[in-house]
Amino acid sequence: MGAGFGRNGGGQSRLSQWLRARRPHPAAVEDDREELLVAAAEAGLPLAPAAYPAGYRCSCERIGCPTPARHPVSFAWQTQSTTDRSQIERWARNQPDANFITATGMVHDVLDVPLEAGSSALENLLAAGIEVGPVADSGGDRMLFFTATRGTPEDEDEWWPCELDCHPETMDAHPGLRWHCRGSYVLVPPARLPGDLGLTWIRGLEHPLPDPLTLLEPLTDACARYMDAHDSPEDEDEAAAWPSRR
């Protein structure tokens, strides 16, 4: 797929056009929900129930919920997250409207980028023959690249903190690349979002999880180009500082 996708006369990626054309309506994946969730758990992704859309609001009923239908329902989501098939099936059947999150930093991390930047990077990665793991379209504005986790080193001093690390409460501070690792989470497809949007797999879980460092440079470069193209004049100071975060 990657090698055959180029740029059209309008400068827009043919991969981006393909993604929009193939994006299913959220209701189209509803029948496969339990099967897809079980497949995610069997691939090693620890899952826990999450909120879901209630009209244009969040099922948590919090006024002004900052992440409607994108957050877990329990404060104990880190210890609650599991790959146990029977538990996933019980949750899916007893909570038929619920979305599910997957806790990152245990088995996998997620590199979370704007859809436009991710589409460009994915096209280039596939054309270059670089191994890319599972990838999800997150609501039509973000793209999630699932990777192996950096793990937890025996010597905590060797844990290299990075401004790219993203926690759920700091997502607004990372409009470019967000690195979900220890202590964070993302929604796992299939999921429904307010506004008749949803999460779907672009590349499924049959693809092995790659080392995140093999994707980091192409994704940060794509995000830098995206930020340069979309920054307003008042954001110039932030744009100038952004590359130093790599």
Residue pairs with C-beta under 8 A, 6 or more apart in sequence:
1 15
1 126
2 15
2 122
2 123
2 124
2 125
2 126
2 127
2 128
3 126
3 127
5 13
5 14
5 15
5 18
5 123
5 126
5 127
6 14
7 13
7 14
8 14
8 17
13 119
13 120
13 123
14 123
15 119
15 120
15 122
15 123
16 115
16 116
16 119
16 120
19 115
19 119
19 137
19 202
23 137
23 140
23 200
24 200
25 196
25 198
26 190
26 192
26 193
26 196
26 197
26 198
26 200
29 36
29 189
29 190
29 198
29 200
30 190
32 190
33 92
33 190
34 88
34 89
34 92
34 93
36 189
36 190
36 201
37 47
37 88
37 92
37 100
37 188
37 190
38 85
38 88
38 89
38 92
39 205
40 47
40 100
40 102
40 188
40 189
40 205
41 47
41 82
41 83
41 84
41 85
41 88
42 83
42 85
43 134
43 205
44 83
44 107
44 108
45 83
45 102
45 107
45 108
45 146
45 188
45 205
46 81
46 82
46 83
46 102
46 103
46 106
46 107
47 81
47 82
47 83
47 88
47 91
47 100
47 101
47 102
47 188
48 72
48 73
48 74
48 77
48 80
48 81
48 82
48 100
48 101
48 102
48 103
48 185
49 72
49 73
49 74
49 91
49 95
49 98
49 99
49 100
49 101
50 69
50 70
50 71
50 72
50 73
50 98
50 99
50 100
50 101
50 187
50 191
51 58
51 59
51 60
51 65
51 68
51 69
51 70
51 71
51 72
51 73
51 98
51 99
52 58
52 59
52 69
52 97
52 98
52 99
52 191
52 192
53 59
53 68
53 69
53 192
53 193
53 194
53 195
54 61
55 194
56 194
56 195
57 65
57 68
57 194
58 65
58 67
58 68
58 69
58 71
58 194
59 69
59 97
60 68
60 71
60 73
65 71
66 172
67 168
67 171
68 193
68 194
69 99
69 191
69 192
69 193
69 194
70 99
70 101
70 187
70 193
71 101
71 168
72 80
72 101
72 185
73 98
74 80
77 101
77 103
77 185
78 103
78 183
81 101
81 102
81 103
81 106
81 185
82 88
91 98
91 100
92 98
99 187
99 191
99 192
100 187
100 188
100 191
101 185
101 186
101 187
101 188
102 108
102 185
102 186
102 187
102 188
103 184
103 185
104 110
104 149
104 180
104 181
104 182
104 184
104 185
104 186
105 149
105 150
105 152
105 180
105 181
105 182
105 183
105 184
106 149
107 148
107 149
107 209
108 146
108 147
108 148
108 149
108 209
109 146
109 147
109 148
109 149
109 150
109 179
109 180
109 181
109 212
110 144
110 145
110 146
110 147
110 179
110 180
110 184
110 186
111 144
111 145
111 147
111 177
111 178
111 179
111 180
111 212
111 215
111 216
111 219
112 138
112 142
112 143
112 144
112 145
112 166
112 177
112 178
112 179
112 180
112 186
113 121
113 142
113 143
113 145
113 176
113 177
113 178
113 219
113 222
113 223
113 226
114 141
114 142
114 143
114 175
114 176
114 223
114 226
115 137
115 138
115 140
115 141
115 142
115 143
116 226
117 143
117 176
117 177
117 219
117 222
117 223
117 225
117 226
118 135
118 142
118 143
118 145
118 219
118 222
119 143
120 222
120 225
120 226
121 215
121 218
121 219
121 221
121 222
122 132
122 135
122 143
122 202
124 218
124 222
125 132
125 215
125 218
126 132
130 214
130 215
130 218
131 207
131 208
131 210
131 214
132 145
132 203
132 207
132 210
132 215
133 145
133 146
133 147
133 203
133 207
133 208
133 209
133 210
134 145
134 146
134 201
134 203
134 204
134 205
134 207
134 209
135 143
135 144
135 145
135 146
135 201
135 202
135 203
136 143
136 144
136 146
136 188
136 189
136 199
136 200
136 201
136 202
137 143
137 199
137 200
137 201
137 202
138 144
138 186
138 187
138 199
139 193
139 197
139 198
139 199
140 197
143 202
144 186
144 199
145 215
145 219
146 205
146 209
147 209
147 210
147 211
147 212
147 215
148 209
148 210
148 211
148 212
149 181
149 182
149 212
150 181
150 212
152 159
152 182
153 159
162 179
162 245
163 245
164 174
164 177
164 178
164 179
164 220
164 245
164 246
165 179
165 181
165 184
166 174
166 178
166 179
166 180
166 181
166 184
167 183
167 184
168 184
168 185
171 178
175 227
176 220
176 223
176 224
176 226
176 227
176 242
177 219
177 220
177 223
179 212
180 186
187 199
188 199
189 198
189 199
189 200
189 201
190 198
190 199
190 200
191 198
191 199
192 198
193 199
216 246
217 246
220 246
224 242
224 243
227 239
227 242
228 239
231 238
231 239
